């Protein structure tokens, strides 16, 4: 069974934090508590991301999260870049390009050499170029 954990992007401070607790507010929005106990709020533009749980062939955590950016052929200027997204219709993680087209599942991305190059919040320009 995979580990379930979350992280939060603080849109005001432009920092990523581990998420310790999630609660729902009366307005239907989510509120998050990061490790230091400070509350964050979806209505302020803070974004919750889920851990994918994917490990390599030796059981080592790849540390891939929702909204992370992956590239096939790192360093090549024309290498495809996509973000990790959850497909609710197929109940799987996949790599989605800027146009919204899915490249492949997360497992296939790992098997075919895709590498993590950042995330859409700290490096949005990496996805915009492709």
N, CA, C and O of each residue as an XYZ file, in Angstrom:
520
protein
N       0.838     -1.178      0.000
C       0.000      0.000      0.000
C       0.887      1.246      0.000
O       1.886      1.301      0.716
N       0.521      2.237     -0.799
C       1.356      3.430     -0.896
C       1.063      4.420      0.220
O      -0.030      4.458      0.786
N       2.073      5.212      0.512
C       1.955      6.247      1.525
C       1.146      7.419      0.952
O       1.362      7.832     -0.187
N       0.219      7.945      1.751
C      -0.578      9.087      1.322
C      -0.118     10.304      2.105
O      -0.189     10.342      3.334
N       0.363     11.316      1.350
C       0.781     12.551      1.987
C       0.571     13.698      1.006
O       0.381     13.489     -0.193
N       0.609     14.912      1.545
C       0.336     16.095      0.753
C       1.378     17.169      1.025
O       2.058     17.153      2.051
N       1.488     18.101      0.087
C       2.282     19.304      0.289
C       1.432     20.483     -0.175
O       0.443     20.302     -0.886
N       1.827     21.699      0.235
C       1.048     22.893     -0.088
C       1.969     23.973     -0.656
O       3.048     24.226     -0.119
N       1.533     24.604     -1.746
C       2.241     25.749     -2.309
C       1.633     27.013     -1.721
O       0.444     27.276     -1.903
N       2.443     27.795     -1.018
C       2.025     29.073     -0.450
C       2.173     30.116     -1.550
O       3.283     30.537     -1.874
N       1.036     30.533     -2.125
C       1.068     31.419     -3.285
C       1.530     32.833     -2.946
O       1.975     33.564     -3.832
N       1.432     33.227     -1.681
C       1.877     34.566     -1.297
C       3.382     34.606     -1.024
O       4.068     35.527     -1.469
N       3.897     33.616     -0.298
C       5.332     33.567      0.022
C       6.146     32.873     -1.064
O       7.375     32.945     -1.065
N       5.453     32.195     -1.998
C       6.109     31.449     -3.081
C       7.035     30.367     -2.532
O       8.178     30.222     -2.968
N       6.508     29.603     -1.555
C       7.258     28.521     -0.923
C       6.415     27.256     -0.851
O       5.187     27.319     -0.795
N       7.090     26.096     -0.853
C       6.425     24.800     -0.736
C       6.573     24.307      0.703
O       7.652     24.403      1.289
N       5.481     23.776      1.271
C       5.492     23.269      2.641
C       4.880     21.872      2.688
O       4.044     21.516      1.858
N       5.311     21.092      3.670
C       4.645     19.825      3.948
C       3.303     20.133      4.607
O       3.185     21.104      5.355
N       2.307     19.322      4.335
C       0.968     19.540      4.881
C       0.710     18.532      5.996
O       0.828     17.325      5.786
N       0.358     19.027      7.179
C       0.126     18.157      8.328
C      -1.348     17.838      8.542
O      -1.686     16.790      9.091
N      -2.229     18.747      8.107
C      -3.661     18.564      8.368
C      -4.475     19.287      7.302
O      -4.092     20.367      6.854
N      -5.585     18.701      6.899
C      -6.500     19.313      5.939
C      -7.868     19.390      6.598
O      -8.323     18.416      7.198
N      -8.524     20.535      6.492
C      -9.889     20.655      7.005
C     -10.710     21.459      6.002
O     -10.168     22.212      5.193
N     -12.026     21.283      6.072
C     -12.909     21.980      5.164
C     -13.611     23.104      5.913
O     -14.090     22.921      7.032
N     -13.663     24.268      5.276
C     -14.292     25.445      5.852
C     -15.783     25.455      5.497
O     -16.197     24.759      4.570
N     -16.586     26.230      6.216
C     -18.024     26.285      5.907
C     -18.332     26.714      4.473
O     -19.384     26.358      3.941
N     -17.433     27.473      3.836
C     -17.662     27.916      2.458
C     -17.293     26.846      1.426
O     -17.378     27.089      0.223
N     -16.880     25.653      1.900
C     -16.538     24.554      1.005
C     -15.081     24.537      0.574
O     -14.646     23.585     -0.074
N     -14.323     25.562      0.918
C     -12.899     25.615      0.598
C     -12.112     24.817      1.628
O     -12.613     24.514      2.711
N     -10.861     24.477      1.276
C     -10.008     23.732      2.199
C      -9.075     24.668      2.952
O      -8.687     25.729      2.462
N      -8.732     24.241      4.147
C      -7.737     24.924      4.964
C      -6.653     23.903      5.268
O      -6.957     22.735      5.510
N      -5.381     24.330      5.258
C      -4.263     23.425      5.461
C      -3.421     23.912      6.626
O      -3.265     25.116      6.833
N      -2.885     22.976      7.381
C      -1.934     23.335      8.439
C      -0.598     22.731      8.063
O      -0.462     21.520      7.893
N       0.391     23.616      7.937
C       1.725     23.113      7.605
C       2.442     22.702      8.880
O       1.924     22.906      9.977
N       3.623     22.130      8.745
C       4.370     21.582      9.868
C       4.552     22.507     11.045
O       4.563     22.051     12.188
N       4.695     23.798     10.798
C       4.923     24.750     11.885
C       3.637     25.146     12.598
O       3.672     25.933     13.545
N       2.498     24.609     12.153
C       1.219     24.922     12.782
C       0.504     26.101     12.156
O      -0.619     26.417     12.549
N       1.126     26.757     11.196
C       0.518     27.918     10.554
C      -0.542     27.450      9.566
O      -0.315     26.538      8.772
N      -1.713     28.099      9.634
C      -2.812     27.765      8.739
C      -2.604     28.393      7.369
O      -2.108     29.514      7.258
N      -2.984     27.671      6.343
C      -2.986     28.159      4.969
C      -4.386     27.913      4.443
O      -5.131     27.113      5.009
N      -4.754     28.596      3.359
C      -6.145     28.556      2.935
C      -6.245     28.527      1.415
O      -5.586     29.300      0.719
N      -7.080     27.619      0.913
C      -7.305     27.492     -0.520
C      -7.850     28.796     -1.111
O      -7.535     29.131     -2.253
N      -8.656     29.528     -0.355
C      -9.244     30.767     -0.870
C      -8.201     31.868     -1.051
O      -8.467     32.856     -1.735
N      -7.011     31.714     -0.447
C      -5.924     32.678     -0.618
C      -5.044     32.320     -1.812
O      -4.062     33.007     -2.093
N      -5.396     31.248     -2.510
C      -4.619     30.812     -3.658
C      -3.617     29.717     -3.336
O      -2.880     29.280     -4.219
N      -3.574     29.258     -2.074
C      -2.678     28.168     -1.706
C      -3.171     26.881     -2.369
O      -4.376     26.657     -2.480
N      -2.238     26.042     -2.807
C      -2.591     24.869     -3.608
C      -2.104     23.590     -2.936
O      -0.941     23.484     -2.548
N      -3.006     22.623     -2.804
C      -2.704     21.321     -2.229
C      -2.306     20.354     -3.331
O      -2.960     20.296     -4.371
N      -1.219     19.580     -3.110
C      -0.753     18.588     -4.072
C      -0.530     17.251     -3.380
O      -0.029     17.199     -2.256
N      -0.904     16.176     -4.057
C      -0.763     14.841     -3.489
C       0.517     14.169     -3.977
O       0.947     14.359     -5.115
N       1.107     13.384     -3.090
C       2.280     12.555     -3.377
C       1.840     11.382     -4.244
O       0.783     10.799     -4.003
N       2.645     11.027     -5.260
C       2.261      9.931     -6.159
C       2.575      8.553     -5.595
O       1.926      7.573     -5.960
N       3.564      8.467     -4.708
C       3.931      7.181     -4.124
C       4.799      6.306     -5.011
O       5.114      5.178     -4.633
N       5.194      6.796     -6.184
C       5.977      5.972     -7.104
C       7.406      5.779     -6.607
O       8.061      6.721     -6.162
N       7.868      4.546     -6.693
C       9.237      4.197     -6.294
C       9.951      3.571     -7.482
O       9.315      3.051     -8.399
N      11.277      3.627     -7.457
C      12.039      3.019     -8.545
C      12.100      1.504     -8.380
O      11.498      0.956     -7.457
N      12.821      0.828     -9.267
C      12.867     -0.639     -9.248
C      13.501     -1.200     -7.984
O      13.318     -2.377     -7.674
N      14.254     -0.367     -7.239
C      14.875     -0.802     -5.986
C      14.087     -0.381     -4.750
O      14.546     -0.559     -3.622
N      12.900      0.177     -4.969
C      12.067      0.599     -3.847
C      12.407      1.974     -3.296
O      11.914      2.352     -2.233
N      13.247      2.732     -4.006
C      13.629      4.077     -3.566
C      12.580      5.078     -4.053
O      12.181      5.065     -5.217
N      12.148      5.935     -3.145
C      11.142      6.950     -3.436
C      11.634      7.902     -4.523
O      12.736      8.440     -4.417
N      10.830      8.117     -5.569
C      11.187      9.057     -6.626
C      10.857     10.495     -6.233
O      11.320     11.432     -6.885
N      10.075     10.681     -5.193
C       9.673     12.012     -4.719
C       8.968     12.798     -5.815
O       9.234     13.984     -6.009
N       8.068     12.133     -6.527
C       7.263     12.780     -7.563
C       5.906     13.125     -6.963
O       5.273     12.292     -6.315
N       5.464     14.373     -7.188
C       4.214     14.904     -6.640
C       3.338     15.443     -7.765
O       3.823     15.778     -8.846
N       2.046     15.521     -7.489
C       1.113     16.178     -8.393
C       1.658     17.570     -8.732
O       2.176     18.260     -7.854
N       1.545     17.978     -9.981
C       2.002     19.269    -10.509
C       3.519     19.392    -10.632
O       4.019     20.475    -10.936
N       4.265     18.304    -10.403
C       5.695     18.321    -10.715
C       5.848     18.275    -12.234
O       4.981     17.759    -12.939
N       6.946     18.814    -12.723
C       7.251     18.792    -14.152
C       8.287     17.717    -14.426
O       9.280     17.590    -13.709
N       8.039     16.944    -15.478
C       8.968     15.898    -15.908
C       9.364     16.167    -17.353
O       8.595     16.736    -18.128
N      10.567     15.751    -17.697
C      11.048     15.889    -19.061
C      11.642     14.571    -19.526
O      12.277     13.850    -18.758
N      11.423     14.276    -20.789
C      12.049     13.098    -21.392
C      13.228     13.602    -22.197
O      13.055     14.277    -23.212
N      14.413     13.278    -21.750
C      15.608     13.760    -22.432
C      16.073     15.081    -21.849
O      16.247     16.060    -22.574
N      16.275     15.109    -20.545
C      16.708     16.325    -19.860
C      17.912     16.943    -20.543
O      18.840     16.245    -20.950
N      17.884     18.247    -20.661
C      18.988     18.966    -21.269
C      18.782     19.260    -22.747
O      19.372     20.202    -23.276
N      17.963     18.480    -23.412
C      17.698     18.719    -24.832
C      16.634     19.809    -24.954
O      15.580     19.694    -24.328
N      16.874     20.871    -25.745
C      15.937     21.996    -25.812
C      14.548     21.637    -26.341
O      13.575     22.314    -26.008
N      14.437     20.591    -27.153
C      13.142     20.203    -27.706
C      12.532     18.981    -27.020
O      11.575     18.393    -27.523
N      13.088     18.607    -25.876
C      12.565     17.438    -25.158
C      11.150     17.736    -24.665
O      10.880     18.847    -24.209
N      10.244     16.758    -24.751
C       8.889     16.993    -24.249
C       8.890     17.212    -22.738
O       9.645     16.580    -21.999
N       8.029     18.122    -22.302
C       7.859     18.420    -20.880
C       6.381     18.285    -20.562
O       5.530     18.722    -21.338
N       6.073     17.678    -19.418
C       4.683     17.556    -18.992
C       4.593     17.622    -17.483
O       5.594     17.482    -16.779
N       3.386     17.838    -16.996
C       3.180     17.880    -15.546
C       2.444     16.626    -15.096
O       1.673     16.024    -15.843
N       2.712     16.254    -13.847
C       2.035     15.100    -13.267
C       0.624     15.509    -12.879
O       0.421     16.486    -12.159
N      -0.337     14.758    -13.361
C      -1.745     15.050    -13.113
C      -2.487     13.737    -12.873
O      -2.122     12.695    -13.419
N      -3.530     13.803    -12.051
C      -4.320     12.599    -11.781
C      -5.502     12.558    -12.731
O      -6.255     13.527    -12.827
N      -5.673     11.447    -13.434
C      -6.790     11.259    -14.348
C      -7.882     10.495    -13.605
O      -7.755      9.295    -13.361
N      -8.943     11.194    -13.252
C     -10.035     10.566    -12.487
C     -10.802      9.540    -13.309
O     -11.334      8.585    -12.744
N     -10.877      9.711    -14.639
C     -11.600      8.755    -15.485
C     -10.935      7.390    -15.503
O     -11.613      6.363    -15.534
N      -9.591      7.378    -15.482
C      -8.848      6.120    -15.538
C      -8.200      5.751    -14.208
O      -7.531      4.723    -14.105
N      -8.400      6.592    -13.183
C      -7.851      6.358    -11.838
C      -6.351      6.075    -11.887
O      -5.872      5.069    -11.363
N      -5.618      6.997    -12.537
C      -4.165      6.838    -12.622
C      -3.486      8.194    -12.726
O      -4.096      9.187    -13.124
N      -2.203      8.210    -12.358
C      -1.366      9.391    -12.555
C      -0.851      9.347    -13.979
O      -0.532      8.275    -14.492
N      -0.766     10.526    -14.634
C      -0.240     10.581    -15.982
C       0.538     11.873    -16.191
O       0.454     12.799    -15.386
N       1.291     11.922    -17.277
C       2.058     13.104    -17.653
C       1.264     13.818    -18.736
O       0.971     13.246    -19.786
N       0.915     15.088    -18.466
C       0.068     15.858    -19.378
C       0.861     17.054    -19.904
O       1.484     17.782    -19.132
N       0.833     17.250    -21.225
C       1.528     18.372    -21.848
C       0.749     19.669    -21.720
O      -0.371     19.681    -21.209
N       1.334     20.744    -22.180
C       0.735     22.072    -22.104
C      -0.599     22.137    -22.837
O      -1.481     22.902    -22.445
N      -0.759     21.349    -23.892
C      -1.997     21.349    -24.671
C      -3.104     20.548    -23.998
O      -4.249     20.567    -24.452
N      -2.770     19.845    -22.918
C      -3.752     19.004    -22.233
C      -3.719     17.558    -22.690
O      -4.461     16.726    -22.170
N      -2.872     17.253    -23.653
C      -2.750     15.894    -24.163
C      -1.868     15.071    -23.233
O      -0.786     15.510    -22.841
N      -2.333     13.881    -22.885
C      -1.554     12.993    -22.017
C      -0.465     12.309    -22.833
O      -0.724     11.770    -23.909
N       0.769     12.339    -22.301
C       1.884     11.634    -22.936
C       1.856     10.159    -22.564
O       1.938      9.296    -23.438
N       1.741      9.861    -21.259
C       1.803      8.485    -20.794
C       1.460      8.431    -19.307
O       1.327      9.465    -18.651
N       1.322      7.222    -18.789
C       1.101      7.077    -17.353
C       2.405      7.362    -16.621
O       3.474      7.382    -17.230
N       2.315      7.579    -15.327
C       3.502      7.871    -14.525
C       4.470      6.695    -14.522
O       5.684      6.887    -14.590
N       3.942      5.489    -14.444
C       4.789      4.300    -14.455
C       5.549      4.191    -15.770
O       6.739      3.875    -15.778
N       4.865      4.452    -16.884
C       5.522      4.413    -18.194
C       6.565      5.518    -18.305
O       7.612      5.318    -18.921
N       6.294      6.681    -17.718
C       7.265      7.784    -17.731
C       8.554      7.358    -17.041
O       9.647      7.596    -17.555
N       8.424      6.729    -15.879
C       9.612      6.259    -15.161
C      10.371      5.227    -16.004
O      11.588      5.322    -16.158
N       9.652      4.250    -16.543
C      10.282      3.188    -17.328
C      10.965      3.719    -18.588
O      11.913      3.109    -19.085
N      10.484      4.861    -19.110
C      11.045      5.427    -20.337
C      12.000      6.590    -20.086
O      12.340      7.325    -21.013
N      12.431      6.759    -18.847
C      13.498      7.705    -18.565
C      13.112      9.153    -18.324
O      13.978     10.027    -18.353
N      11.832      9.434    -18.087
C      11.448     10.810    -17.778
C      12.063     11.196    -16.436
O      12.144     10.369    -15.527
N      12.496     12.455    -16.310
C      13.149     12.957    -15.093
C      12.415     14.190    -14.564
O      11.886     14.991    -15.335
N      12.391     14.326    -13.256
C      11.781     15.495    -12.621
C      12.689     16.708    -12.834
O      13.895     16.645    -12.596
N      12.081     17.829    -13.294
C      12.858     19.044    -13.530
C      12.335     20.241    -12.728
O      12.883     21.337    -12.836
N      11.292     20.047    -11.934
C      10.735     21.146    -11.139
C       9.250     20.945    -10.920
O       8.757     19.818    -10.957
N       8.529     22.051    -10.691
C       7.070     22.000    -10.574
C       6.484     23.253    -11.210
O       7.205     24.215    -11.474
N       5.185     23.242    -11.454
C       4.560     24.343    -12.200
C       4.499     25.647    -11.419
O       4.284     26.702    -12.015
N       4.681     25.607    -10.116
C       4.599     26.827     -9.315
C       5.946     27.545     -9.213
O       6.003     28.774     -9.273
N       7.012     26.791     -9.061
C       8.333     27.394     -8.942
C       9.003     27.596    -10.303
O       9.892     28.438    -10.436
N       8.582     26.831    -11.314
C       9.200     26.917    -12.645
C       8.148     26.832    -13.755
O       8.233     25.939    -14.599
N       7.155     27.738    -13.781
C       6.100     27.642    -14.804
C       6.620     27.803    -16.225
O       6.008     27.304    -17.169
N       7.743     28.494    -16.386
C       8.300     28.726    -17.714
C       8.725     27.420    -18.391
O       8.774     27.355    -19.619
N       9.030     26.395    -17.619
C       9.462     25.117    -18.206
C       8.338     24.449    -18.985
O       8.592     23.793    -19.995
N       7.116     24.604    -18.534
C       5.974     24.010    -19.237
C       5.504     24.919    -20.369
O       5.070     24.431    -21.412
N       5.586     26.227    -20.177
C       5.108     27.177    -21.176
C       5.896     27.099    -22.472
O       5.344     27.370    -23.539
N       7.168     26.738    -22.408
C       8.005     26.691    -23.599
C       7.633     25.542    -24.521
O       7.926     25.586    -25.716
N       6.993     24.518    -23.982
C       6.758     23.317    -24.792
C       5.387     23.323    -25.412
O       5.028     22.385    -26.125
